[in-house]
């Protein structure tokens, strides 16, 4: 029997749990339960989460996946595929695919090979428990993508281009049974690899897939983490005390960039404390990078308070000074690099009228743009475009953060302009 990848196909989680324990030798604490995720109805009505039913102390192993069922891209490539993937990998490199994405292709090939084996694959029960429908960027229709603001639109296009490159590279993998392949199967496999594979210890050169451990969801403030031991076993362990009834979570990425998490994984992290400020129109250089321009975890607007991160003010002031006073721009940059907080603060105060107006233009312009983008969803059939509700939810989430920033920023601009008029 072949795996049913229809988006409405049910997930057989109970059979998978039996397989994990009795066949695969996966171990987990007795007080840890996989249960439907009641908090994820908008993103995915078939989502699951891992819950601690009893207290779990810090450093306690929670799930242990033995190395013989862990998918390790280095081991798969060396021990299973050898040089057979070289033409496909060369194609990916020549077409500009990032080296951090290449391990995902290795997993994609492995997953397609096993999936097309149907029930003959020792992993069939695992596959049959996985989601069939995804709400991430790779699954969006053109009608969905046109409703996205610029940053997440860019993320979405990056994922779709990656999918296109992977699809072309698959044609160069001779040992795959092409008669068993389809676009739907390739998209499903791409989404599985994108959302259920992990780099460990910040090493993006190797990615892992581990049955059961992949059921752990993202948390803004995670209480657990992954680890791979010297024998290649994959472990989930508590990094703090986990109280009864608490979901066990790990970090999937920067909690202050919910747009990127949405594009990759297909969920909106409502608990995110902030959102990236979406200042992407400034041409980056090394000095801007040193000021924090590329660090989306710091260049943020805080969702609830409307606070603007210091790094945002720094980047905007640097850009303003580049237009009005190059000498002061270099003085400001040197003050930053030397840790001269007093000089930096004095320059911020001196140019506050200009920087606040510039930032207000960005905030107002982004809010207007966001409103126009969301209007494009009007009249569209959500049954044909099931990801649109989540996109609109994302846009509203980001808009609220910007509105809170605007509520703080508008009085600042008005006061600065009054002071300038009196000077």
C-alpha positions in Angstrom: 0.0 0.0 0.0 1.3 3.5 -0.9 1.1 6.4 1.5 -1.9 8.6 1.0 -0.6 12.2 0.7 -4.0 13.7 0.0 -4.3 16.9 2.1 -7.4 15.5 3.8 -5.8 12.1 4.7 -5.9 11.3 8.4 -2.8 11.1 10.6 -2.4 7.7 12.2 -0.6 8.7 15.4 -1.6 5.8 17.7 -0.1 3.2 15.3 3.0 5.4 15.0 3.4 5.5 18.8 3.2 1.7 18.9 5.8 1.4 16.2 8.1 4.0 17.9 8.1 2.0 21.2 7.9 -1.6 20.0 9.8 -1.6 16.7 12.0 1.4 16.5 13.2 1.3 20.2 12.4 5.0 20.8 12.1 5.8 24.5 10.2 8.5 26.2 9.3 9.4 29.7 6.1 7.7 30.8 4.5 11.0 31.8 4.9 12.5 28.3 1.9 12.4 26.0 1.3 13.3 22.3 -2.0 15.0 22.0 -4.0 17.2 19.5 -2.9 20.8 19.7 -5.9 22.8 20.7 -4.0 26.1 20.2 -3.2 25.5 16.5 -6.6 25.3 14.9 -6.1 28.2 12.5 -2.7 26.9 11.2 -3.5 23.2 11.1 -6.5 21.4 12.5 -4.5 18.2 12.5 -1.6 19.5 14.5 -0.2 17.7 17.6 1.9 18.7 20.6 3.9 17.0 23.3 2.7 17.6 26.8 4.3 16.9 30.2 1.7 15.3 32.4 4.0 15.4 35.4 6.8 17.6 36.5 10.1 17.1 34.6 13.3 18.5 36.2 15.9 20.4 34.3 18.5 18.3 32.4 16.2 15.3 32.4 16.2 13.4 29.1 12.6 13.3 27.7 12.9 11.4 24.4 15.7 9.1 23.2 15.8 8.1 19.5 18.5 5.4 18.8 21.0 6.2 16.0 19.7 3.4 13.8 16.4 5.2 13.2 17.9 8.8 13.2 18.3 10.3 9.7 21.7 12.0 9.6 22.6 13.7 6.3 26.3 12.9 6.5 25.7 9.3 7.2 22.9 8.9 4.6 25.1 10.5 1.9 28.2 8.4 2.8 26.7 5.1 3.7 23.6 4.9 1.4 24.1 7.2 -1.6 27.8 7.5 -2.0 28.6 9.4 -5.2 25.2 8.9 -6.7 24.0 12.3 -5.6 27.0 14.2 -7.0 25.3 15.3 -10.3 22.3 16.7 -8.4 24.5 18.3 -5.7 26.6 19.9 -8.4 23.5 21.3 -10.1 22.3 22.8 -6.8 25.7 24.5 -6.2 25.9 25.9 -9.7 22.4 27.3 -9.3 23.2 29.2 -6.2 21.5 27.0 -3.6 23.0 27.8 -0.1 25.2 25.2 1.4 23.0 25.2 4.5 20.1 24.0 2.2 22.0 21.2 0.5 21.6 18.7 3.5 17.8 19.2 3.1 18.1 17.8 -0.4 19.8 14.7 0.9 16.9 14.2 3.3 14.4 14.8 0.4 15.9 12.1 -1.7 15.9 9.7 1.3 12.3 10.5 2.1 11.1 10.0 -1.5 13.0 6.7 -1.8 11.4 5.4 1.4 7.9 6.8 0.7 7.7 5.2 -2.8 8.5 1.9 -1.2 5.1 2.0 0.5 4.6 -0.4 3.4 7.9 -2.1 2.5 9.7 0.9 4.1 10.5 0.3 7.7 9.4 4.0 8.3 5.9 3.7 6.9 4.2 4.1 10.2 6.1 7.3 10.8 5.2 8.7 7.4 1.6 7.8 7.9 1.5 9.9 11.1 2.8 13.1 9.5 0.7 16.0 8.4 -0.4 16.1 4.7 -1.4 19.7 4.6 1.0 22.5 5.2 0.4 26.3 5.5 3.9 27.4 4.8 5.3 29.5 1.9 6.0 26.5 -0.4 2.4 25.5 -0.3 0.9 29.0 -1.0 -0.9 29.7 -4.3 -0.1 32.9 -6.2 -3.4 34.4 -4.8 -1.9 33.8 -1.3 1.5 35.2 -2.1 0.2 38.5 -3.5 -1.3 39.3 0.0 2.0 39.0 1.7 4.0 42.1 2.8 7.5 42.5 1.2 9.7 40.7 3.8 7.6 37.5 4.0 7.0 37.7 0.3 10.7 37.5 -0.1 10.9 34.6 2.3 8.1 32.9 0.4 9.8 33.3 -3.0 13.0 32.0 -1.6 11.3 28.8 -0.5 9.5 28.4 -3.8 12.7 28.9 -5.7 14.4 26.3 -3.5 11.6 23.9 -4.2 12.0 24.5 -8.0 15.7 23.9 -7.8 15.2 20.7 -5.7 12.6 19.5 -8.3 15.1 20.0 -11.1 17.9 18.3 -9.2 15.8 15.3 -8.5 15.8 14.6 -12.3 19.5 13.9 -11.9 19.1 11.2 -9.3 19.1 8.1 -11.4 18.2 5.6 -8.7 14.9 7.2 -7.8 11.8 5.6 -9.5 10.6 8.5 -11.5 7.4 6.6 -12.4 6.4 6.8 -8.7 7.0 10.5 -8.5 4.5 13.4 -8.7 4.5 17.1 -8.0 2.2 16.5 -5.0 4.5 13.9 -3.5 7.6 16.1 -4.1 5.8 19.1 -2.4 4.8 17.0 0.5 8.3 15.6 1.0 9.8 19.0 0.7 7.5 20.3 3.4 8.3 17.4 5.7 12.0 18.0 5.3 11.6 21.8 5.7 9.5 21.6 8.9 10.8 18.4 10.6 14.5 18.4 10.1 16.9 20.1 12.5 20.4 21.3 12.8 21.9 20.7 16.2 24.5 22.7 18.1 24.3 25.5 15.4 25.9 23.2 12.9 23.9 23.8 9.7 26.2 21.4 7.7 24.3 18.4 9.0 20.6 18.0 9.5 18.7 15.4 11.4 15.3 13.8 11.3 14.2 11.9 14.4 10.8 10.1 14.7 8.8 11.2 17.7 11.2 14.0 18.6 9.9 15.8 15.6 6.5 16.1 17.3 7.9 18.8 19.6 6.6 22.3 18.6 8.3 25.7 18.7 8.2 27.9 21.7 9.2 31.6 22.1 10.6 30.6 25.4 11.6 27.0 24.9 11.8 24.6 27.8 13.7 21.8 26.0 16.5 21.3 23.5 17.9 18.7 21.1 21.2 17.0 21.5 23.1 14.3 19.5 25.5 12.2 21.5 28.8 10.7 20.4 27.0 7.5 19.2 24.7 9.5 17.0 21.6 9.0 19.2 19.1 11.9 19.1 17.9 13.2 22.5 15.4 15.7 23.7 16.1 17.0 27.2 14.6 19.6 29.5 16.6 22.8 29.9 14.5 24.0 32.8 11.8 22.6 35.1 8.7 21.7 33.1 5.5 21.8 35.1 2.6 19.4 34.6 0.2 20.2 31.7 2.9 22.3 30.0 3.7 21.8 26.2 7.3 20.7 25.7 8.9 23.1 23.2 12.2 23.8 21.4 13.3 26.8 19.4 12.8 26.7 15.6 14.5 30.0 15.1 14.5 33.7 16.0 11.4 34.4 18.2 11.4 38.0 17.1 11.0 37.1 13.5 7.5 35.4 13.3 7.3 36.2 9.6 10.2 33.9 8.8 8.9 31.1 11.1 5.6 31.5 9.2 7.2 31.2 5.8 9.2 28.1 6.7 6.9 26.2 9.1 3.4 27.6 8.4 2.4 28.8 11.8 2.1 32.2 13.4 3.8 32.6 16.8 1.4 34.8 18.6 3.5 34.7 21.7 6.4 36.4 20.0 7.4 39.5 22.0 8.4 41.5 19.0 8.5 41.6 15.2 11.3 42.5 12.8 10.9 46.2 12.0 10.7 45.4 8.2 13.3 48.1 7.3 14.6 46.4 4.2 14.9 49.4 1.9 18.3 50.6 3.2 21.3 49.3 1.1 23.4 47.3 3.5 27.2 47.8 3.9 29.7 46.5 6.5 29.2 49.5 8.8 25.4 48.9 8.8 26.0 45.3 9.6 28.1 46.2 12.5 25.3 48.4 13.7 23.0 45.4 13.7 21.2 45.8 10.4 21.4 42.0 9.6 20.3 40.8 13.0 16.6 40.4 12.9 16.5 39.3 16.5 17.5 42.9 17.6 16.2 45.1 14.8 12.7 44.9 16.2 9.5 46.6 17.2 8.0 45.3 20.5 4.5 44.0 19.9 2.7 45.0 23.2 4.5 48.1 24.3 5.3 49.7 20.9 8.9 50.1 22.0 11.5 50.6 19.3 14.8 48.7 19.7 17.9 50.8 20.0 19.4 49.1 17.0 16.5 50.5 14.8 17.3 54.0 15.9 21.0 53.4 15.2 20.4 52.1 11.7 17.9 54.9 10.8 20.2 57.6 12.2 23.2 56.2 10.2 21.1 56.2 7.0 19.9 59.8 7.7 23.5 61.0 8.4 24.6 59.5 5.1 22.3 61.9 3.3 22.9 65.1 5.4 26.3 64.9 7.0 28.9 62.3 6.1 31.4 63.5 8.7 28.8 63.1 11.5 27.9 59.7 10.1 31.5 58.5 10.6 31.7 60.1 14.0 28.5 58.2 15.0 29.8 54.9 13.6 33.1 55.3 15.4 31.3 56.1 18.7 29.3 52.9 18.3 32.4 50.8 17.6 34.3 52.3 20.5 31.3 52.0 22.9 31.1 55.7 23.4 27.5 55.8 24.6 27.5 59.4 25.6 28.5 60.6 22.1 26.0 58.3 20.5 23.2 59.6 22.7 24.2 63.2 22.0 24.0 62.6 18.2 20.7 60.8 18.5 19.3 63.9 20.4 20.7 66.3 17.9 19.2 64.6 14.9 16.1 63.2 16.6 13.7 65.4 14.5 15.1 63.9 11.3 15.3 60.2 12.5 11.9 60.2 14.0 10.3 61.6 10.9 12.1 59.1 8.8 11.0 56.3 11.0 7.4 57.6 11.0 7.4 57.5 7.2 8.4 53.9 7.2 5.8 52.9 9.8 3.0 54.8 8.1 4.0 53.6 4.7 4.2 50.0 5.8 0.8 50.1 7.5 -0.8 51.5 4.4 0.9 48.9 2.2 -0.3 46.1 4.6 -3.9 47.3 4.4 -3.8 47.3 0.6 -2.2 43.8 0.6 -4.9 42.4 2.9 -7.6 43.9 0.7 -6.5 41.6 -2.1 -8.0 38.7 -0.2 -11.5 40.1 -0.4 -13.8 38.0 -2.4 -11.4 35.0 -2.6 -12.6 31.5 -1.8 -10.9 30.3 1.3 -11.7 26.7 0.4 -9.6 27.2 -2.7 -6.9 29.1 -0.8 -7.0 27.7 2.7 -3.8 29.5 3.7 -5.4 33.0 3.3 -7.0 33.1 6.8 -3.5 32.6 8.3 -2.0 35.1 6.0 -4.6 37.7 7.1 -4.0 36.7 10.7 -0.2 37.3 10.2 -0.9 40.7 8.6 -3.1 41.7 11.5 -0.5 40.6 14.0 2.2 42.7 12.3 -0.1 45.6 11.9 -0.9 45.7 15.6 2.8 45.8 16.5 3.2 48.7 14.0 0.2 50.5 15.3 1.5 50.3 18.9 4.8 51.7 17.6 2.9 54.5 15.8 1.1 55.4 19.0 4.4 56.1 20.6 6.2 57.6 17.6 3.6 60.2 16.5 3.8 62.2 19.7 7.6 62.1 19.6 7.6 63.5 16.0 5.1 66.2 17.0 7.1 67.3 20.0 10.4 67.2 18.0 8.8 69.4 15.3 7.5 71.9 17.9 10.9 72.1 19.5 12.5 72.7 16.1 10.0 75.4 15.2 10.8 77.2 18.5 14.6 77.0 18.1 
